[in-house]
Amino acid sequence: MEVFLVRHTTPDIEKGICYGQSDLDVASTFVDEAERITSELASHTFDAIYSSPLIRCKKLANQFQQPVILDDRLKELDFGDWELKNWNAIPKAESDPWMQDFVNVSTKNGESYVELQQRTIDFYKDIQQQKHQKVLIVTHAGVIRSLWSYWHQTPLTNSFDLKVAYGEILHINTKEL
């Protein structure tokens, strides 16, 4: 199956804010960003388009003039009590253990990166059963990195070596793995 992973466009939030599963709208640059992405993918026909249900993904997915299947498993990491807080305002006593082991340690009332990866792998295994040839997935950097890590059998601790800009498109043929 060919999979096209697209990170959502620039969100409407100031830098330095923790916003994993917070349902943010898109920045004023959305139209230009979306036009570039849809243009780059215009030559492709997708069997299905999947998206995180969060606004910043859903708006982009809806630009493709095809039904969109929303799936909660494509949401970004749940930062729990840290959502919408400035990273600098999170007490070091809370953030230090997470920073030292962000893969296994969950945030207070949130989830760990391992938990995020498990739900994204579950999603991937489910869509494999659909026998699609080519799919588009509009989602978040954490989801993209966790799937990329799974497909390439690399440790989650190394997944941040994969830089994923807003609106970036990654392509993989899972039959070649």
Disulfide bonds with the S-S distance in Angstrom:
none
